[in-house]
Amino acid sequence: MNILYLLIPIAIVFSGLAIWGFFWSVNSGQYDDLESPAHSILYDDDEHLIPDDAKSPAKPIEKTND
C-alpha cells in the first residue's frame, strides 16, 4: 500500500509530461501538413538529370475532321 504513495505521483508526472509534449508538438507545427510529405515521393523531380539533347520536343496535337 505504501508503494502507491510513490507510483501515483510518478504516473501523474509522466502523464503531465506526455500532455505537455503533445501540446508542444502541436504548437511547433508537427501536425500542420500530414499529406504533402507522403505524396512528395511521387513527384517527378528528376527532369534536370535528362540531358538536353535527349529531350524530345513537344509535338502539337493535330485535329482531324472525321
C-alpha positions in Angstrom: 0.0 0.0 0.0 2.9 2.4 0.7 4.2 2.0 -2.8 1.1 3.8 -4.1 2.4 7.0 -2.5 5.3 6.7 -4.9 3.6 5.3 -8.0 0.7 7.8 -8.2 2.9 10.9 -8.3 5.2 9.3 -10.8 2.2 8.4 -13.0 0.9 12.0 -12.7 4.3 13.4 -13.6 4.6 11.1 -16.7 1.0 12.0 -17.8 1.8 15.7 -17.4 5.0 15.3 -19.5 3.1 13.4 -22.2 0.4 16.1 -22.4 3.0 18.8 -22.4 4.9 17.1 -25.2 1.7 16.7 -27.2 0.8 20.4 -26.9 4.4 21.4 -27.7 4.4 19.3 -30.9 1.1 20.8 -32.0 2.2 24.4 -31.3 5.6 23.8 -33.1 3.8 22.7 -36.3 4.4 19.0 -36.3 0.9 18.2 -37.4 0.3 21.1 -39.8 0.6 19.2 -43.1 0.3 15.4 -43.0 -0.4 14.8 -46.7 2.5 16.6 -48.5 5.4 14.5 -47.1 3.6 11.3 -48.1 3.0 12.5 -51.6 6.3 14.2 -52.2 8.0 10.9 -53.1 5.6 10.6 -56.1 6.6 13.9 -57.7 8.8 13.6 -60.7 11.7 15.9 -59.9 14.5 14.3 -61.9 13.9 16.4 -65.0 17.3 18.1 -64.5 19.0 14.7 -64.9 17.9 14.2 -68.5 20.4 15.7 -71.0 19.1 18.5 -73.2 19.8 16.6 -76.4 17.8 13.6 -75.2 14.6 15.6 -74.6 12.1 15.3 -77.4 10.4 18.5 -78.5 6.7 18.7 -77.8 4.6 18.0 -80.9 1.3 19.9 -81.5 -1.9 17.9 -81.5 -3.4 17.8 -84.9 -7.2 17.9 -85.3 -8.7 15.6 -87.9 -12.1 16.1 -89.5 -13.9 12.8 -89.4 
